[in-house]
Amino acid sequence: MDILVDDLARVIDTVAPEMRRAVVVGESFGGALARPEQVSALVVLNSFPYFAPRFRLRLARYGLALLPWGAMRLIRRATAFRLHSAHTHQEEIRRFMELTASADREGYINRLQVLMSYDIRNRLHDLRPPVLFLAAEQDHLVPSIQQAELMVARVPHATLRVLHGHGHICLIAPEIDLAEIVTAWREGQ
């Protein structure tokens, strides 16, 4: 996790060198990577402060270790409908699958290992920048609305917006315009 946080910190230093602060959008696992002191505002999509139940993480780790890796492509195809929004164009899903196909077994297992020790529930109240929590109503991977409600209750200056009819991977859905959502939220502050 520290490596990922440091990588994002370097990106912020590069793209916002004068201000050293940025509006950061974190999706799912990426919802916890930003250093609060580098953030002028935070948008968190389909994320969580703690992944429960833990047995799902352990089961997934062991399953991935035993899985013939050639089968992963088929599993990803078979489960895509549960991750994406119903209205996402097939071409966008195909492109997403193509762009993420290079993730290897070690990458998946490492991510699951990080999630096993990940728990920021007791630090949520320390977030000072304004935070917009976006939660997809049809998220089958993370109970996004429940998790967003939990985080909004603990984070000062937090707002929740539910993305009705959308799944976990929703930013490529044609009805979702992230720039429009963030602009409207920032103007309403």
GUKEMI-571413 format. One record per residue (C-alpha): residue number from 1; x, y, z. Coordinates in pm, whole numbers, always signed. Example, Ala and Ser with C-alpha at 12.3 -4.5 7.8 and 13.67 -1.06 7.14 Angstrom:
// residues 2
 kolmi      X      Y      Z
     1  +1230   -450   +780
     2  +1367   -106   +714
END
This chain:
// residues 189
 kolmi      X      Y      Z
     1     +0     +0     +0
     2   +284   +239    +84
     3   +431   +194   -265
     4    +97   +278   -428
     5    +49   +585   -205
     6   +404   +704   -285
     7   +343   +655   -659
     8    +29   +868   -645
     9   +211  +1133   -440
    10   +476  +1159   -715
    11   +204  +1194   -980
    12    +40  +1478   -785
    13   +379  +1649   -744
    14   +427  +1620  -1121
    15    +84  +1737  -1240
    16    +27  +2003   -973
    17   +382  +2118   -886
    18   +288  +2474   -785
    19     -2  +2381   -562
    20   +115  +2033   -456
    21   -257  +1961   -415
    22   -510  +1812   -653
    23   -865  +1689   -686
    24   -809  +1314   -667
    25  -1052  +1050   -792
    26  -1009   +707   -641
    27  -1210   +411   -762
    28  -1261    +93   -559
    29   -922    -12   -425
    30   -782   +326   -532
    31  -1019   +510   -301
    32   -766   +503    -19
    33   -442   +587   -190
    34   -424   +964   -162
    35   -231  +1150   +104
    36   -483  +1395   +255
    37   -229  +1679   +266
    38   -197  +1663   -114
    39   -569  +1670   -179
    40   -783  +1980   -229
    41  -1087  +1757   -282
    42  -1140  +1384   -299
    43  -1387  +1182   -506
    44  -1421   +822   -392
    45  -1611   +579   -616
    46  -1732   +235   -505
    47  -1480   +206   -228
    48  -1459    +94   +133
    49  -1260   +166   +449
    50  -1233   -204   +534
    51  -1306   -505   +316
    52  -1537   -753   +484
    53  -1597  -1039   +507
    54  -1232  -1137   +530
    55  -1302  -1500   +442
    56  -1381  -1386    +84
    57  -1031  -1240    +56
    58   -866  -1555   +190
    59  -1078  -1775    -35
    60   -992  -1563   -338
    61   -618  -1574   -256
    62   -614  -1951   -226
    63   -835  -1992   -531
    64   -608  -1774   -744
    65   -302  -1965   -626
    66   -458  -2295   -737
    67   -631  -2175  -1055
    68   -474  -2274  -1387
    69   -388  -1921  -1500
    70   -514  -1978  -1854
    71   -865  -2006  -1710
    72   -852  -1652  -1570
    73   -941  -1500  -1906
    74  -1258  -1709  -1921
    75  -1348  -1624  -1562
    76  -1306  -1254  -1630
    77  -1532  -1278  -1935
    78  -1794  -1480  -1748
    79  -1808  -1232  -1459
    80  -1788   -908  -1658
    81  -2165   -864  -1660
    82  -2162   -851  -1278
    83  -1900   -576  -1268
    84  -2008   -337  -1542
    85  -2315   -118  -1571
    86  -2600   -268  -1770
    87  -2587     +7  -2033
    88  -2213     -4  -2093
    89  -2144    -70  -2459
    90  -1991   -407  -2540
    91  -1706   -234  -2721
    92  -1616    -47  -2400
    93  -1625   -369  -2199
    94  -1405   -540  -2460
    95  -1157   -253  -2443
    96  -1156   -263  -2063
    97  -1088   -637  -2073
    98   -808   -582  -2322
    99   -644   -304  -2119
   100   -657   -503  -1795
   101   -560   -841  -1942
   102   -194   -801  -1850
   103   -266   -825  -1476
   104    -91  -1139  -1362
   105   -151  -1384  -1081
   106   +106  -1214   -857
   107    -66   -877   -904
   108   -405  -1016   -809
   109   -266  -1201   -507
   110    -67   -896   -391
   111   -378   -678   -409
   112   -573   -930   -202
   113   -289   -943    +50
   114   -292   -565    +87
   115   -668   -575   +143
   116   -623   -833   +420
   117   -445   -575   +635
   118   -631   -269   +508
   119   -848    -88   +763
   120   -880   +291   +771
   121  -1211   +313   +957
   122  -1050   +483  +1258
   123   -879   +744  +1035
   124  -1181   +862   +835
   125  -1252  +1149  +1073
   126   -905  +1289   +992
   127   -999  +1366   +631
   128  -1026  +1744   +604
   129  -1073  +1814   +233
   130  -1426  +1793    +95
   131  -1510  +1439    -15
   132  -1768  +1318   -265
   133  -1857   +953   -223
   134  -2008   +797   -534
   135  -2178   +462   -488
   136  -2316   +243   -765
   137  -2654    +94   -688
   138  -2586   -231   -878
   139  -2234   -294   -747
   140  -2196   -671   -704
   141  -1835   -658   -587
   142  -1854   -408   -300
   143  -2165   -306   -102
   144  -2092    +46   -225
   145  -2393   +229    -89
   146  -2357    +77   +257
   147  -1984   +150   +262
   148  -2032   +506   +134
   149  -2297   +574   +400
   150  -2057   +449   +667
   151  -1780   +675   +537
   152  -2006   +981   +497
   153  -2108   +944   +862
   154  -1743   +958   +971
   155  -1586  +1204   +727
   156  -1634  +1578   +783
   157  -1741  +1771   +470
   158  -1863  +1454   +294
   159  -2137  +1416    +36
   160  -2294  +1098   -101
   161  -2433  +1051   -450
   162  -2583   +720   -557
   163  -2535   +619   -920
   164  -2864   +445   -989
   165  -2858   +145  -1222
   166  -2480   +121  -1235
   167  -2230   -149  -1145
   168  -1885   -147   -990
   169  -1704    -49  -1308
   170  -1925   +239  -1412
   171  -1700   +519  -1535
   172  -1709   +379  -1888
   173  -2090   +369  -1895
   174  -2225   +622  -2147
   175  -2452   +798  -1893
   176  -2169   +868  -1648
   177  -1989  +1197  -1705
   178  -1742  +1221  -1418
   179  -1632  +1575  -1508
   180  -1994  +1691  -1497
   181  -2057  +1516  -1163
   182  -1744  +1664  -1003
   183  -1807  +2012  -1145
   184  -2166  +2017  -1014
   185  -2048  +1897   -673
   186  -1767  +2155   -651
   187  -2002  +2437   -757
   188  -2252  +2329   -491
   189  -2000  +2348   -207
END
